[in-house]
Every structure is written in C-alpha cells, then in structure tokens.
Amino acid sequence: MSLTSLYILFPLILTIGFGSSSEEHDALPLNYLQVRPGSSSFKIALFADLHFGESAWSDWGPLQDVNSIKVMSVVLDQETPADFVVYLGDVITANNIAIGNASLYWEEAISPTRARGIPWASVFGNHDDAPFEWPLEWFSATGIPHTRCTLPNSSVLVGISFKGRRVQFQRYTRIELMENEIKQNNLSYSINGPKDLWPSISNFVLQVSSSQDPDSAVALLYFLDSGGGSYPEVISSSQAEWFNRKSQELNPSSSVPEMIFWHIPSKAYKKVAPKLGIHKPCVGSINKEDVATQEAEMGIMKLLVKRPSVKAVFVGHNHGLDWCCPYEKLWLCFARHTGYGGYGNWARGARILEITQQ
C-alpha cells in the first residue's frame, strides 16, 4: 500500500497563515474544525472510492470490504494524529446492494475513522445511490442468494425480502444516506445541502480555525455533490452560484485559503492530464487511465479560477489516477483509490493534506 502526501507547505502549492481577520466570520453560523492546541498543523486524510457492498452476495465482496478497512486503519494509524477525514464519494456500491438498508454498509465504511474518534465529512459519488443491477449469475441454476453484511463487533445477516414470489429492492436515496450518517454519528460534519440545490445533496462548507480562536479562519473547505447515480454527473449552475454566494459571504477579501472537494473530475482535469507518465509541473505516482469527467461544465471552474483564495480541487472516481497538476493558479488533484472494491489493482492508499500554520 502506498501513501501519497500533498504537504500544503511550499510556495509552489500553498502557504496558509493564521493572520486572517476574524471579523468576516463572527456573525456567520458555520461548522468549524479547530487546530489542536499545541499543534502546528491540521492533517486531513482523503478516502476515495471504497465501494463497500460490492458483490455482497459472493465470497469475494465481503473480503474486499475487510481489506478496505485494513487500508484505512493503516493510514490512520501511520498518519497520526489525523485531525479529519474526507470520504470522497463512492463510499458504497449501491447498484450491488440487495438489501433494504444500504446504510449498514455506509456505517461499516466509516467505522475505522469513528473507532479512532476522528471527525469526518462525506460527499456523494455516482455509485452511492445507483439503482440495483440484477447480476446475471442470479438467473443460473443457483438462484437468488441471501446477502450477508458483517459489521464491526457484530454479525448481521440480512436476507432479501420476499413478498409472495417477488423480490423487492429499496434503493436508499442520497437524503436518507446523509440523514442516517448525521443522526447516527456525533463525529460526522456532513451537512444536507440547501434544499434549492436538489437533487444534489452534499453541498456545504467547513471552517478550519486557529487553535487560539475559533473565529479566526485558517482555511475553508467546500464540499460539492458532482452527481451521478440517481441523476446526471454534473455540478449545476445553481451549485456554482451557491459557491459564489457563499464564498463572497464567508471570505469577501479572499484572504482565507479555500480547498474544494467533490467526486467526479470536471472537464478541466482532461485539459491538464499528463501524457505517458507524470512529468513536471505535475506531481504524483499513478497515471494509468484516461480522465472520466462530468457530463458538462456549468460554470463552477470559471468561478474557481477567478478566486485567488482557491488553492486546490480534490476528486476521486478514476481508480487508476493519482496526480496533481496546475490549472491556472490552482491545483487539480486526484485522491488515491482507497477501497478494494471497484475496478483496478493499483496500490491502494490515501492522499494526505497537511495544512501548516506557516
């Protein structure tokens, strides 16, 4: 397993200071994270494309989930102390989950972070609420199997519900998955996005604050739902306008560095993608497939490049890509494929962000 670190320390990438004015934030209700007293940095682990619940009816599927838990556990134990975790979409493979409660797999995916008392936030990917796909092998002589979901410290057997001779599958919606995460976990910093941005859900912003003053912002972390699954793979113009409005409200002088997280790469990623390996000015370690982008560009990238405070965008989705490349004055980055679910056999791991007070 490989750990890929992007240390936000050097002028090439980003320099963050504690000197921003707190007046911009005093009157604004905002979930905030705080640099630990006595610490000089704030460390974030990005877990992308875990794909829990994939092929859940087979021997292979549950084993992949066990391996994914091992990856996250090793990362969190080696990168100690980790201050925060971002689940960067495709937490589960809903199109493979043949049980009524897909949130069981979601809870299993976040269990290594929760067990260590580390706060986290999550955004949705294209598989998290995808409709169930009937496996062809179910129509063989073996018939429709039962599905087993084993959770940490317990064993839960969940059978497919029968009604007469018909099988019913209930897809969990984005709203239900997010509400369940928030309700069941005090350490979750995820937020249901504004209702007027529906059907996208995971749209919110968190503030990283100074260890001395919760109102003094060190960085702003923006989370956006890039769609897929139950609706098109796109960041809408409404979401772009929400970001524009919120960033002007929270950071009108652009004095506080901003970082952006969503799942599916924008079309700008294809423009900067390295060819035949990874060469300067790009950095990274895996470049084994073409970028699979959102279906359309609705204005979010134009807004990001106009804001000098936006330093980087982080995405998942492509399991065979782990690089960062400059685009205008910001960086476009992939996170490492963390889960053993999903396609590809490249080394699993995580991208680590370290925000220092220098």
C-alpha positions in Angstrom: 0.0 0.0 0.0 1.2 3.5 -0.8 0.5 6.7 1.0 0.6 9.8 -1.3 1.1 13.0 0.6 0.4 16.5 -0.6 2.0 18.7 2.0 0.5 22.2 1.7 3.6 23.8 2.8 5.7 25.1 -0.1 5.0 28.2 -2.1 4.6 26.0 -5.2 1.4 24.7 -3.8 0.0 26.7 -0.9 1.0 28.7 2.1 -1.5 29.1 4.9 -1.2 31.7 7.8 -3.2 32.5 10.9 -3.3 36.2 10.2 -6.8 36.4 8.6 -9.3 38.7 10.2 -12.0 37.1 12.3 -14.5 39.9 11.6 -15.6 38.1 8.4 -16.8 35.1 10.3 -18.2 36.5 13.7 -21.8 36.8 12.6 -21.9 33.6 10.4 -23.1 30.3 11.8 -20.6 27.8 10.4 -19.5 24.3 11.4 -15.8 24.7 12.2 -12.9 22.4 12.9 -10.1 23.6 15.1 -6.3 23.1 15.0 -5.4 21.2 18.2 -3.8 23.3 21.0 -0.1 23.0 20.8 -0.1 21.6 17.2 1.4 23.4 14.3 -0.6 21.7 11.6 -4.0 20.3 10.6 -3.9 16.9 8.9 -6.7 15.5 6.6 -6.9 12.0 5.1 -8.8 11.6 1.9 -10.5 8.2 1.4 -11.9 7.7 -2.1 -13.9 5.0 -3.9 -14.2 2.5 -1.1 -17.1 0.7 -2.9 -18.4 -1.1 0.2 -21.1 -3.7 -0.5 -19.8 -4.6 -4.0 -20.7 -8.1 -5.0 -22.1 -8.6 -1.5 -23.6 -12.0 -2.3 -20.2 -13.6 -3.1 -17.2 -14.6 -1.0 -15.1 -12.0 -2.9 -17.2 -9.0 -2.0 -17.1 -9.0 1.8 -13.4 -9.9 1.7 -12.8 -6.6 -0.2 -14.5 -4.7 2.4 -12.3 -6.2 5.1 -9.2 -5.3 3.1 -10.5 -1.7 2.7 -10.9 -1.4 6.4 -7.3 -2.6 6.8 -6.1 0.2 4.4 -8.0 2.9 6.2 -6.8 1.6 9.6 -3.1 1.6 8.5 -3.4 5.1 7.1 -5.0 6.5 10.2 -2.5 4.7 12.5 0.5 5.8 10.5 -0.6 9.4 9.8 -1.2 10.1 13.5 -2.5 12.3 14.7 -5.0 12.7 11.9 -7.4 15.6 12.6 -10.1 15.0 9.9 -11.1 12.5 7.2 -12.9 13.2 3.9 -14.9 10.4 2.3 -14.6 11.5 -1.3 -17.6 9.6 -2.8 -18.5 6.1 -3.9 -18.4 5.0 -0.3 -20.7 2.2 -1.3 -21.7 0.4 -4.5 -25.4 0.7 -4.1 -26.1 -0.9 -7.5 -24.7 -4.1 -5.9 -26.5 -3.9 -2.6 -29.5 -6.2 -2.5 -30.8 -5.2 1.0 -33.2 -2.6 2.2 -30.7 -0.9 4.4 -27.7 0.2 2.4 -26.7 2.4 5.3 -25.3 -0.7 7.0 -22.5 -0.7 4.5 -22.0 3.0 4.8 -21.6 2.6 8.6 -19.1 -0.2 8.0 -17.1 2.1 5.7 -16.8 4.9 8.2 -16.1 2.6 11.1 -12.2 2.9 11.2 -12.5 6.6 11.4 -15.3 6.6 14.0 -13.4 4.0 16.1 -10.4 6.3 16.5 -12.6 9.3 17.5 -11.7 11.3 14.3 -14.3 13.6 12.8 -15.1 13.3 9.1 -17.3 14.6 6.3 -18.5 12.9 3.1 -19.6 13.7 -0.4 -21.6 11.6 -2.8 -20.3 9.7 -5.8 -22.0 8.2 -8.8 -22.4 4.7 -7.1 -23.7 5.7 -3.7 -27.4 5.8 -4.7 -27.3 4.0 -8.0 -30.2 1.7 -8.8 -29.8 -2.0 -8.2 -28.4 -4.0 -11.1 -29.5 -7.7 -11.3 -26.5 -10.0 -11.6 -26.7 -12.4 -14.5 -25.5 -15.3 -12.3 -28.7 -15.0 -10.2 -30.5 -16.4 -13.2 -28.4 -19.5 -13.3 -29.3 -22.8 -11.5 -28.0 -21.4 -8.2 -30.9 -19.0 -7.9 -31.1 -15.8 -5.9 -28.8 -15.9 -2.8 -29.1 -14.2 0.6 -26.9 -11.3 1.3 -24.7 -11.1 4.4 -23.4 -7.9 5.8 -21.0 -8.2 8.7 -20.4 -5.1 10.8 -17.6 -4.4 13.3 -18.2 -6.0 16.6 -21.4 -7.7 15.4 -22.7 -10.1 12.8 -25.8 -9.2 10.9 -27.4 -11.5 8.4 -29.8 -9.6 6.1 -31.9 -11.6 3.8 -33.6 -10.4 0.6 -37.2 -9.7 1.5 -39.8 -11.8 -0.3 -43.4 -10.8 -1.0 -45.1 -13.8 -2.4 -42.7 -14.9 -5.1 -41.4 -11.4 -5.9 -38.3 -9.8 -4.7 -38.3 -6.1 -3.8 -35.3 -3.9 -3.7 -35.4 -0.5 -2.0 -32.8 2.0 -3.1 -31.6 4.4 -0.4 -31.7 7.9 -1.6 -28.9 10.5 -1.0 -31.1 12.3 1.6 -31.6 9.0 3.5 -27.9 8.1 3.5 -26.8 11.6 4.6 -29.5 11.9 7.3 -28.6 8.5 8.7 -24.9 9.4 8.8 -25.6 12.6 10.6 -28.2 11.1 13.0 -26.1 8.1 14.0 -22.7 9.8 14.3 -21.7 12.7 16.5 -18.4 12.9 14.8 -19.9 13.5 11.3 -19.5 17.0 10.0 -21.5 16.2 6.8 -24.4 18.5 6.1 -27.5 18.2 3.9 -27.0 20.8 1.2 -29.5 23.7 0.7 -32.9 22.4 -0.5 -32.9 24.6 -3.5 -29.9 22.7 -4.9 -31.8 19.4 -5.0 -31.3 16.7 -6.3 -27.6 17.4 -5.3 -27.3 16.9 -1.5 -23.7 17.1 -0.2 -23.1 20.8 -0.6 -21.6 22.5 2.5 -18.6 24.4 3.8 -16.5 23.8 6.9 -14.0 26.2 8.5 -10.7 25.2 9.9 -10.0 27.6 12.8 -6.9 28.6 14.7 -6.1 26.7 17.9 -6.4 30.0 19.8 -9.6 31.5 18.3 -12.4 29.5 16.7 -13.5 32.6 14.8 -10.1 33.0 13.2 -10.1 31.0 9.9 -7.1 29.1 8.7 -8.8 27.6 5.7 -12.3 27.0 4.3 -13.2 23.5 3.0 -16.0 23.4 0.4 -17.8 20.2 -0.4 -19.9 19.8 -3.6 -22.1 17.0 -5.0 -20.9 16.1 -8.5 -24.0 13.9 -9.2 -24.2 10.5 -10.9 -26.3 7.6 -9.8 -29.9 8.9 -9.5 -29.2 12.0 -11.7 -26.7 13.3 -14.3 -23.0 13.6 -13.5 -22.7 17.4 -13.2 -22.2 20.3 -10.9 -25.1 22.5 -11.8 -25.2 26.2 -12.4 -27.2 26.5 -9.2 -24.4 24.9 -7.2 -21.9 27.2 -8.9 -24.0 30.2 -7.9 -24.3 28.8 -4.3 -20.5 28.5 -4.1 -20.1 32.1 -5.5 -22.6 33.5 -3.0 -21.2 31.5 0.0 -17.5 32.3 -0.7 -18.3 36.0 -1.1 -20.2 35.9 2.2 -17.6 34.0 4.2 -14.4 35.3 2.6 -15.1 38.5 0.7 -11.4 39.6 0.7 -10.2 36.2 -0.4 -7.7 36.3 2.5 -8.5 32.8 3.7 -7.3 29.9 1.5 -10.1 27.6 0.2 -10.0 24.0 -0.9 -12.7 22.2 -2.8 -13.8 18.5 -2.6 -16.1 16.6 -5.0 -16.1 13.2 -6.6 -16.2 13.3 -10.4 -13.5 15.3 -12.2 -14.5 18.4 -14.1 -13.6 18.7 -17.8 -10.6 20.9 -16.8 -8.9 17.7 -15.5 -8.7 16.4 -19.0 -7.0 19.6 -20.2 -4.1 19.2 -17.8 -3.9 15.4 -17.6 -0.2 14.3 -18.1 0.7 12.1 -21.1 2.8 8.9 -20.8 3.8 9.1 -17.2 3.8 12.1 -14.8 6.2 15.0 -15.5 6.7 18.4 -14.1 4.9 20.6 -13.3 2.5 17.8 -12.4 3.3 15.6 -9.4 2.1 12.1 -8.5 2.6 8.4 -8.8 -0.2 6.7 -10.9 -1.3 7.7 -14.4 -2.8 4.5 -15.9 -6.1 5.6 -17.5 -7.9 8.5 -19.2 -9.8 11.0 -17.1 -13.5 10.2 -16.9 -15.2 13.7 -16.5 -18.5 15.1 -15.6 -21.0 15.3 -18.5 -21.0 19.1 -18.8 -19.3 22.2 -17.3 -21.9 24.6 -15.8 -19.7 27.4 -14.6 -18.0 26.1 -11.4 -14.5 26.1 -12.8 -14.8 29.7 -14.2 -15.7 30.8 -10.6 -12.8 28.8 -9.0 -10.1 30.2 -11.3 -11.3 33.8 -10.6 -10.8 33.4 -6.9 -7.1 33.7 -5.8 -8.1 32.1 -2.5 -8.9 28.7 -4.2 -5.8 26.6 -3.9 -6.8 23.1 -5.0 -9.7 20.8 -6.0 -9.6 17.1 -4.9 -11.6 14.4 -6.6 -11.8 10.6 -6.8 -13.7 8.5 -9.4 -10.7 7.4 -11.6 -9.1 4.5 -9.7 -6.0 4.5 -11.9 -5.1 8.1 -11.4 -3.1 9.7 -8.6 -1.7 13.0 -9.6 -1.9 16.8 -9.1 -1.5 19.2 -12.0 -1.6 23.0 -12.0 -4.6 24.7 -13.8 -4.5 28.5 -14.0 -3.5 29.4 -10.4 -4.9 26.4 -8.6 -4.1 22.7 -8.5 -6.3 19.9 -9.8 -5.7 16.7 -7.7 -6.9 13.1 -7.6 -7.0 11.2 -4.4 -5.6 7.6 -4.3 -8.1 4.8 -4.8 -8.6 3.6 -1.2 -11.0 0.7 -1.4 -10.5 -2.9 -2.7 -14.0 -2.6 -4.2 -14.3 -1.2 -7.7 -12.1 -1.8 -10.7 -8.3 -1.9 -10.9 -5.4 -3.5 -9.0 -3.3 -0.4 -8.4 -1.8 0.1 -5.0 -4.4 1.3 -2.5 -3.8 4.2 -0.1 -4.9 7.8 0.7 -4.0 11.3 -0.1 -2.9 13.3 2.9 -3.3 17.1 3.2 -1.3 18.8 5.9 -2.2 22.5 6.5 0.6 24.2 8.5 0.4 27.5 10.4 3.3 28.7 8.4 
